[in-house]
């Protein structure tokens, strides 16, 4: 016959494991939702910024067919095919550098396409570089969603 102490030890251990597992499940659930919601908000803001600043050249569908496209020295790229041109990989950091004007590519930061990091500072009055980078990252997050 088991003693009261043995039963308490068994149920105490069981309760500890149960509470630990429940806590881990709660943390996993509560951490997942805000991250997904934050990502959704980033994409939505990136889409707004894209429509405000990029559509004129890159087009409503990000296909490089904006109203200004024919007037530019270097035609805007089809931004829906970034990953396709890179064997299915979307290079977030590289795209952010191109948008910011840190990495030069034909048509970017050469008079046709502004270096948006500097342009956003002036046009939006944003002086905090972390906020500027977040805006650019949000545009990147949006572009990632339009890949074909």
GUKOL-531428 format. One line per field, with one value per atom (N, C-alpha, C): residue in one letter; atom name; z, x, y; residue number from 1. Coordinates in Angstrom, 2 decimals, always signed. Layout:
<atoms>
residuo (a,...) $
atomo (CA,...) $
c3 (Z,...) $
c1 (X,...) $
c2 (Y,...) $
num (NUM,...) $
</atoms>
This chain:
<atoms>
residuo (x,x,x,x,x,x,x,x,x,x,x,x,x,x,x,x,x,x,x,x,x,x,x,x,x,x,x,x,x,x,x,x,x,x,x,x,x,x,x,x,x,x,x,x,x,x,x,x,x,x,x,x,x,x,x,x,x,x,x,x,x,x,x,x,x,x,x,x,x,x,x,x,x,x,x,x,x,x,x,x,x,x,x,x,x,x,x,x,x,x,x,x,x,x,x,x,x,x,x,x,x,x,x,x,x,x,x,x,x,x,x,x,x,x,x,x,x,x,x,x,x,x,x,x,x,x,x,x,x,x,x,x,x,x,x,x,x,x,x,x,x,x,x,x,x,x,x,x,x,x,x,x,x,x,x,x,x,x,x,x,x,x,x,x,x,x,x,x,x,x,x,x,x,x,x,x,x,x,x,x,x,x,x,x,x,x,x,x,x,x,x,x,x,x,x,x,x,x,x,x,x,x,x,x,x,x,x,x,x,x,x,x,x,x,x,x,x,x,x,x,x,x,x,x,x,x,x,x,x,x,x,x,x,x,x,x,x,x,x,x,x,x,x,x,x,x,x,x,x,x,x,x,x,x,x,x,x,x,x,x,x,x,x,x,x,x,x,x,x,x,x,x,x,x,x,x,x,x,x,x,x,x,x,x,x,x,x,x,x,x,x,x,x,x,x,x,x,x,x,x,x,x,x,x,x,x,x,x,x,x,x,x,x,x,x,x,x,x,x,x,x,x,x,x,x,x,x,x,x,x,x,x,x,x,x,x,x,x,x,x,x,x,x,x,x,x,x,x,x,x,x,x,x,x,x,x,x,x,x,x,x,x,x,x,x,x,x,x,x,x,x,x,x,x,x,x,x,x,x,x,x,x,x,x,x,x,x,x,x,x,x,x,x,x,x,x,x,x,x,x,x,x,x,x,x,x,x,x,x,x,x,x,x,x,x,x,x,x,x,x,x,x,x,x,x,x,x,x,x,x,x,x,x,x,x,x,x,x,x,x,x,x,x,x) $
atomo (N,CA,C,N,CA,C,N,CA,C,N,CA,C,N,CA,C,N,CA,C,N,CA,C,N,CA,C,N,CA,C,N,CA,C,N,CA,C,N,CA,C,N,CA,C,N,CA,C,N,CA,C,N,CA,C,N,CA,C,N,CA,C,N,CA,C,N,CA,C,N,CA,C,N,CA,C,N,CA,C,N,CA,C,N,CA,C,N,CA,C,N,CA,C,N,CA,C,N,CA,C,N,CA,C,N,CA,C,N,CA,C,N,CA,C,N,CA,C,N,CA,C,N,CA,C,N,CA,C,N,CA,C,N,CA,C,N,CA,C,N,CA,C,N,CA,C,N,CA,C,N,CA,C,N,CA,C,N,CA,C,N,CA,C,N,CA,C,N,CA,C,N,CA,C,N,CA,C,N,CA,C,N,CA,C,N,CA,C,N,CA,C,N,CA,C,N,CA,C,N,CA,C,N,CA,C,N,CA,C,N,CA,C,N,CA,C,N,CA,C,N,CA,C,N,CA,C,N,CA,C,N,CA,C,N,CA,C,N,CA,C,N,CA,C,N,CA,C,N,CA,C,N,CA,C,N,CA,C,N,CA,C,N,CA,C,N,CA,C,N,CA,C,N,CA,C,N,CA,C,N,CA,C,N,CA,C,N,CA,C,N,CA,C,N,CA,C,N,CA,C,N,CA,C,N,CA,C,N,CA,C,N,CA,C,N,CA,C,N,CA,C,N,CA,C,N,CA,C,N,CA,C,N,CA,C,N,CA,C,N,CA,C,N,CA,C,N,CA,C,N,CA,C,N,CA,C,N,CA,C,N,CA,C,N,CA,C,N,CA,C,N,CA,C,N,CA,C,N,CA,C,N,CA,C,N,CA,C,N,CA,C,N,CA,C,N,CA,C,N,CA,C,N,CA,C,N,CA,C,N,CA,C,N,CA,C,N,CA,C,N,CA,C,N,CA,C,N,CA,C,N,CA,C,N,CA,C,N,CA,C,N,CA,C,N,CA,C,N,CA,C,N,CA,C,N,CA,C,N,CA,C,N,CA,C,N,CA,C,N,CA,C,N,CA,C,N,CA,C,N,CA,C,N,CA,C,N,CA,C,N,CA,C,N,CA,C,N,CA,C,N,CA,C,N,CA,C,N,CA,C,N,CA,C,N,CA,C) $
c3 (+0.00,+0.00,+0.00,-0.88,-0.99,+0.18,+0.62,+1.70,+1.14,+1.98,+1.59,+0.96,+1.50,+0.96,-0.47,-0.78,-2.13,-3.11,-2.71,-3.57,-3.81,-2.74,-2.88,-3.83,-3.70,-4.56,-6.02,-6.25,-7.60,-8.19,-7.47,-7.98,-8.05,-7.12,-7.15,-8.38,-8.71,-9.92,-11.17,-11.17,-12.31,-12.49,-11.41,-11.47,-11.96,-11.51,-11.96,-13.47,-13.97,-15.40,-16.19,-15.68,-16.35,-16.42,-15.31,-15.29,-16.21,-16.24,-17.13,-18.59,-18.95,-20.33,-20.69,-19.80,-20.06,-20.24,-19.41,-19.53,-20.85,-21.27,-22.55,-23.71,-23.64,-24.69,-24.74,-23.58,-23.51,-24.12,-23.79,-24.32,-25.84,-26.32,-27.76,-28.49,-27.94,-28.58,-28.52,-27.37,-27.23,-28.00,-28.18,-28.96,-30.45,-30.90,-32.32,-32.87,-32.17,-32.68,-32.85,-31.85,-32.07,-33.21,-33.38,-34.45,-35.80,-35.94,-37.19,-37.42,-36.39,-36.50,-36.82,-36.21,-36.49,-37.95,-38.45,-39.84,-40.78,-40.44,-41.27,-41.33,-40.21,-40.17,-40.97,-40.89,-41.64,-43.14,-43.58,-45.00,-45.44,-44.62,-44.97,-45.08,-44.14,-44.21,-45.42,-45.67,-46.83,-48.13,-48.20,-49.40,-49.56,-48.46,-48.51,-49.01,-48.48,-48.90,-50.35,-50.75,-52.15,-53.05,-52.69,-53.50,-53.52,-52.43,-52.37,-53.14,-53.14,-53.69,-54.91,-55.06,-56.06,-57.28,-57.10,-58.17,-59.43,-59.30,-60.47,-61.48,-60.99,-61.89,-62.03,-60.90,-60.91,-61.19,-61.19,-61.54,-60.36,-60.53,-59.51,-59.10,-60.06,-59.80,-59.55,-59.41,-59.18,-60.34,-61.53,-62.70,-63.59,-63.13,-63.90,-64.94,-64.89,-65.92,-65.36,-64.61,-64.07,-65.12,-64.81,-65.75,-66.19,-65.36,-65.70,-66.38,-66.45,-66.92,-68.28,-69.20,-70.56,-70.63,-69.62,-69.62,-68.97,-68.37,-67.63,-68.52,-68.19,-68.92,-68.78,-67.56,-67.29,-66.90,-67.67,-67.34,-65.96,-65.20,-63.88,-64.01,-63.04,-63.04,-62.63,-63.04,-62.59,-61.19,-60.20,-58.80,-58.34,-59.16,-58.79,-59.12,-59.80,-60.23,-59.56,-58.44,-57.74,-57.35,-56.69,-56.25,-57.45,-58.46,-59.66,-60.31,-60.35,-60.94,-60.08,-58.84,-57.91,-57.47,-58.40,-58.15,-56.96,-56.83,-55.77,-54.43,-54.34,-53.07,-53.11,-52.13,-52.04,-51.09,-51.60,-50.78,-50.03,-48.88,-48.11,-47.92,-47.41,-47.09,-48.34,-49.42,-50.67,-51.21,-51.18,-51.67,-50.81,-49.49,-48.60,-48.92,-49.19,-49.54,-50.85,-51.80,-53.09,-52.90,-52.16,-51.92,-51.18,-50.18,-49.37,-50.17,-51.20,-51.98,-51.53,-50.67,-50.17,-51.24,-51.96,-53.03,-54.35,-55.22,-56.51,-57.55,-58.26,-59.41,-60.52,-61.75,-62.85,-62.60,-62.73,-62.53,-61.11,-60.19,-58.78,-58.35,-57.70,-57.14,-58.21,-59.44,-60.53,-61.17,-60.49,-61.05,-61.38,-61.84,-62.13,-60.84,-60.06,-58.79,-57.64,-56.78,-55.64,-54.64,-53.84,-52.68,-51.61,-51.41,-50.58,-49.13,-48.63,-47.25,-47.05,-47.95,-47.88,-48.25,-49.24,-49.68,-48.57,-47.89,-46.79,-45.67,-45.43,-44.41,-44.74,-45.99,-46.40,-46.59,-47.34,-47.67,-46.49,-45.62,-44.47,-43.17,-43.22,-42.00,-40.93,-41.35,-40.39,-40.17,-38.93,-38.63,-37.94,-37.37,-36.67,-37.70,-37.78,-38.79,-38.59,-37.34,-37.10,-37.69,-37.57,-38.15,-39.67,-40.23,-41.69,-42.17,-41.47,-41.86,-41.73,-40.71,-40.54,-41.72,-42.18,-43.33,-44.57,-44.79,-45.93,-45.78,-44.58,-44.33,-44.58,-44.27,-44.52,-46.01,-46.79,-48.25,-48.75,-48.21,-48.57,-48.21,-47.02,-46.60,-47.57,-48.02,-49.01,-50.33,-50.81,-52.09,-52.05,-50.88,-50.72,-50.96,-50.66,-50.81,-52.26,-53.13,-54.51,-55.47,-54.93,-55.79,-56.50,-57.76,-58.55,-58.83) $
c1 (+0.84,+0.00,+0.89,+0.54,+1.34,+1.05,+2.08,+1.89,+1.35,+0.85,+0.33,+1.45,+2.67,+3.81,+4.13,+4.04,+4.31,+3.27,+2.01,+0.95,+1.14,+1.47,+1.69,+2.85,+3.91,+5.08,+4.70,+3.93,+3.52,+2.65,+1.62,+0.71,+1.38,+2.28,+3.03,+3.91,+4.58,+5.40,+4.55,+3.43,+2.52,+2.01,+1.63,+1.12,+2.20,+3.42,+4.52,+4.74,+4.76,+4.95,+3.78,+2.56,+1.38,+1.43,+1.76,+1.83,+2.94,+4.06,+5.15,+4.73,+4.08,+3.62,+2.55,+1.62,+0.57,+1.17,+2.15,+2.83,+3.55,+4.23,+4.94,+3.96,+2.82,+1.81,+1.25,+0.99,+0.47,+1.46,+2.72,+3.75,+3.84,+3.81,+3.90,+2.72,+1.53,+0.34,+0.37,+0.69,+0.66,+1.79,+2.91,+4.01,+3.73,+3.06,+2.80,+1.84,+0.79,-0.21,+0.34,+0.99,+1.50,+2.51,+3.34,+4.32,+3.61,+2.61,+1.85,+1.12,+0.54,-0.18,+0.79,+1.96,+2.98,+3.42,+3.62,+4.02,+2.93,+1.69,+0.56,+0.51,+0.75,+0.75,+1.93,+3.09,+4.27,+4.00,+3.39,+3.08,+2.08,+1.06,+0.05,+0.68,+1.55,+2.23,+3.17,+3.87,+4.76,+4.00,+2.80,+1.97,+1.57,+1.21,+0.86,+2.04,+3.22,+4.41,+4.74,+4.58,+4.83,+3.89,+2.61,+1.63,+1.93,+2.44,+2.73,+3.98,+4.98,+6.28,+6.75,+6.31,+6.91,+6.04,+4.73,+3.79,+4.03,+4.39,+4.56,+5.55,+6.55,+7.54,+7.32,+7.11,+7.03,+5.64,+4.64,+3.28,+2.47,+1.17,+0.19,+0.40,+0.80,+1.00,+2.47,+3.32,+4.76,+5.43,+4.84,+5.34,+6.27,+6.64,+7.55,+6.85,+5.53,+4.76,+4.03,+4.76,+4.17,+4.08,+3.38,+3.17,+4.47,+5.47,+6.75,+7.74,+7.41,+8.35,+8.95,+8.15,+8.67,+9.55,+9.51,+10.31,+11.68,+11.91,+13.15,+14.25,+15.49,+16.65,+16.78,+16.54,+16.58,+15.17,+14.54,+13.18,+13.12,+12.08,+11.92,+11.76,+12.31,+12.21,+10.81,+10.46,+9.26,+9.58,+9.02,+9.33,+8.60,+7.70,+7.01,+7.87,+8.99,+9.85,+11.22,+11.34,+12.63,+13.09,+12.22,+12.57,+12.79,+11.97,+12.11,+13.47,+13.95,+15.26,+16.40,+16.08,+17.10,+16.78,+16.30,+16.02,+15.11,+14.08,+13.08,+13.43,+14.55,+14.97,+14.73,+14.02,+13.80,+14.86,+15.78,+16.88,+16.49,+15.86,+15.35,+16.39,+17.54,+18.57,+19.05,+19.23,+19.69,+18.65,+17.39,+16.31,+16.23,+16.37,+16.34,+17.48,+18.66,+19.82,+19.59,+18.97,+18.69,+17.69,+16.62,+15.61,+16.23,+17.02,+17.64,+18.64,+19.20,+20.22,+21.63,+21.76,+23.06,+23.76,+23.00,+23.55,+23.02,+23.92,+23.52,+23.33,+22.23,+21.94,+21.45,+21.49,+21.04,+19.65,+19.56,+18.29,+18.05,+18.81,+18.63,+19.72,+19.31,+20.21,+21.10,+20.63,+21.40,+20.62,+19.63,+18.81,+17.42,+17.31,+15.98,+15.24,+15.85,+15.22,+16.00,+15.31,+16.02,+16.51,+17.46,+17.88,+16.82,+15.94,+14.75,+15.09,+16.18,+16.56,+16.65,+17.34,+17.49,+16.20,+15.50,+14.25,+13.21,+13.10,+12.13,+12.46,+13.75,+14.14,+13.54,+13.68,+13.22,+11.71,+11.16,+9.73,+8.82,+9.26,+8.43,+8.88,+10.02,+10.53,+10.96,+11.35,+11.78,+13.28,+13.67,+15.09,+15.68,+14.84,+15.30,+15.64,+16.91,+17.35,+16.73,+16.41,+15.75,+14.34,+13.65,+12.30,+12.39,+13.37,+13.57,+13.81,+14.66,+14.96,+13.72,+12.92,+11.68,+10.73,+10.63,+9.78,+10.25,+11.55,+12.11,+11.88,+12.07,+11.82,+10.36,+9.46,+8.04,+7.74,+8.40,+8.25,+8.77,+9.89,+10.46,+9.46,+8.87,+7.89,+6.71,+6.27,+5.19,+5.63,+6.80,+7.28,+7.40,+7.73,+7.84,+6.49,+5.40,+4.07,+3.58,+4.21,+3.73,+4.57,+5.44,+6.28,+5.43,+5.78,+5.04,+5.89) $
c2 (-1.17,+0.00,+1.24,+2.22,+3.42,+4.33,+5.00,+5.96,+7.26,+8.12,+9.43,+10.25,+10.11,+10.87,+10.46,+9.16,+8.71,+9.26,+9.26,+9.79,+11.28,+12.02,+13.46,+13.74,+12.96,+13.13,+12.85,+11.79,+11.45,+12.55,+12.96,+13.99,+15.35,+15.62,+16.88,+16.96,+15.86,+15.81,+15.92,+15.23,+15.29,+16.72,+17.35,+18.72,+19.68,+19.51,+20.36,+20.24,+19.01,+18.79,+19.38,+19.17,+19.70,+21.23,+21.87,+23.33,+23.85,+23.17,+23.56,+23.46,+22.36,+22.17,+23.20,+23.46,+24.45,+25.84,+26.16,+27.46,+27.60,+26.55,+26.60,+26.74,+26.06,+26.17,+27.58,+28.16,+29.53,+30.51,+30.36,+31.26,+31.10,+29.87,+29.64,+30.27,+30.12,+30.68,+32.20,+32.76,+34.21,+34.89,+34.21,+34.79,+34.71,+33.68,+33.50,+34.53,+34.83,+35.77,+37.17,+37.74,+39.09,+39.17,+38.16,+38.19,+38.19,+37.34,+37.28,+38.59,+39.14,+40.41,+41.54,+41.54,+42.55,+42.46,+41.25,+41.04,+41.54,+41.26,+41.70,+43.23,+43.88,+45.33,+45.89,+45.25,+45.69,+45.61,+44.52,+44.36,+45.43,+45.69,+46.70,+48.08,+48.42,+49.72,+49.76,+48.68,+48.61,+48.80,+48.24,+48.41,+49.88,+50.54,+51.96,+52.79,+52.52,+53.26,+52.97,+51.72,+51.36,+52.16,+52.20,+52.93,+54.43,+54.95,+56.38,+56.77,+55.90,+56.29,+55.48,+54.27,+53.38,+53.12,+53.22,+52.88,+53.69,+54.94,+55.79,+55.22,+54.52,+53.90,+52.39,+51.71,+50.25,+49.72,+50.59,+50.18,+49.68,+49.77,+49.36,+47.90,+47.07,+45.64,+45.29,+46.30,+46.11,+45.39,+45.49,+44.77,+45.60,+46.81,+47.65,+48.49,+48.55,+49.25,+50.47,+51.29,+52.50,+53.59,+54.65,+55.75,+56.41,+56.42,+57.05,+56.10,+54.84,+53.81,+54.14,+54.61,+54.86,+56.09,+56.94,+58.16,+57.98,+56.85,+56.63,+56.07,+56.42,+55.91,+54.40,+53.91,+52.47,+52.04,+51.16,+50.74,+50.09,+50.39,+49.77,+48.25,+47.54,+46.08,+45.64,+44.45,+43.77,+43.26,+43.91,+43.55,+42.30,+41.78,+40.55,+39.33,+39.54,+38.43,+38.45,+39.16,+39.21,+37.81,+37.06,+35.71,+34.79,+34.94,+34.10,+34.29,+35.55,+35.82,+35.28,+34.91,+34.40,+32.97,+32.19,+30.76,+30.52,+31.35,+31.15,+31.77,+32.44,+33.05,+34.56,+35.06,+36.51,+37.08,+37.89,+38.41,+39.68,+39.54,+40.67,+41.78,+41.41,+42.42,+43.15,+42.42,+43.03,+44.01,+43.61,+44.48,+45.73,+45.58,+46.74,+47.71,+47.17,+48.03,+48.77,+48.10,+48.73,+49.87,+49.61,+50.64,+51.83,+51.53,+52.59,+53.41,+52.81,+53.50,+53.16,+52.17,+51.73,+50.91,+50.10,+49.27,+49.81,+50.20,+50.77,+49.68,+49.80,+48.94,+49.86,+49.43,+50.31,+50.89,+52.21,+52.89,+53.36,+52.85,+53.21,+54.18,+55.23,+56.24,+56.87,+56.86,+57.46,+58.60,+59.09,+60.15,+59.67,+58.42,+57.87,+57.52,+56.67,+56.28,+56.89,+57.61,+58.22,+57.18,+57.59,+56.79,+57.07,+56.13,+56.38,+56.67,+56.16,+56.44,+57.95,+58.61,+60.07,+60.79,+60.28,+60.90,+60.86,+59.71,+59.61,+60.59,+60.79,+61.77,+63.13,+63.53,+64.86,+64.92,+63.98,+64.05,+63.73,+62.84,+62.45,+63.11,+63.77,+64.42,+63.43,+62.24,+61.21,+61.36,+61.56,+61.71,+60.49,+59.66,+58.46,+57.38,+57.01,+56.04,+54.67,+54.30,+53.01,+53.03,+54.14,+54.26,+54.22,+54.91,+54.88,+53.46,+52.74,+51.36,+50.49,+50.73,+49.97,+50.20,+51.44,+51.76,+51.01,+51.02,+50.29,+48.79,+48.27,+46.84,+46.48,+47.41,+47.16,+47.10,+47.95,+47.88,+46.53,+46.10,+44.79,+43.68,+43.77,+42.76,+42.72,+43.88,+43.92,+43.28,+43.67,+43.11,+41.60,+41.09,+39.63,+38.96,+39.68,+39.08,+39.11,+39.88,+39.97,+39.13,+38.30,+37.45,+36.40,+36.15,+35.14,+33.95) $
num (1,1,1,2,2,2,3,3,3,4,4,4,5,5,5,6,6,6,7,7,7,8,8,8,9,9,9,10,10,10,11,11,11,12,12,12,13,13,13,14,14,14,15,15,15,16,16,16,17,17,17,18,18,18,19,19,19,20,20,20,21,21,21,22,22,22,23,23,23,24,24,24,25,25,25,26,26,26,27,27,27,28,28,28,29,29,29,30,30,30,31,31,31,32,32,32,33,33,33,34,34,34,35,35,35,36,36,36,37,37,37,38,38,38,39,39,39,40,40,40,41,41,41,42,42,42,43,43,43,44,44,44,45,45,45,46,46,46,47,47,47,48,48,48,49,49,49,50,50,50,51,51,51,52,52,52,53,53,53,54,54,54,55,55,55,56,56,56,57,57,57,58,58,58,59,59,59,60,60,60,61,61,61,62,62,62,63,63,63,64,64,64,65,65,65,66,66,66,67,67,67,68,68,68,69,69,69,70,70,70,71,71,71,72,72,72,73,73,73,74,74,74,75,75,75,76,76,76,77,77,77,78,78,78,79,79,79,80,80,80,81,81,81,82,82,82,83,83,83,84,84,84,85,85,85,86,86,86,87,87,87,88,88,88,89,89,89,90,90,90,91,91,91,92,92,92,93,93,93,94,94,94,95,95,95,96,96,96,97,97,97,98,98,98,99,99,99,100,100,100,101,101,101,102,102,102,103,103,103,104,104,104,105,105,105,106,106,106,107,107,107,108,108,108,109,109,109,110,110,110,111,111,111,112,112,112,113,113,113,114,114,114,115,115,115,116,116,116,117,117,117,118,118,118,119,119,119,120,120,120,121,121,121,122,122,122,123,123,123,124,124,124,125,125,125,126,126,126,127,127,127,128,128,128,129,129,129,130,130,130,131,131,131,132,132,132,133,133,133,134,134,134,135,135,135,136,136,136,137,137,137,138,138,138,139,139,139,140,140,140,141,141,141,142,142,142,143,143,143,144,144,144,145,145,145,146,146,146,147,147,147,148,148,148) $
</atoms>
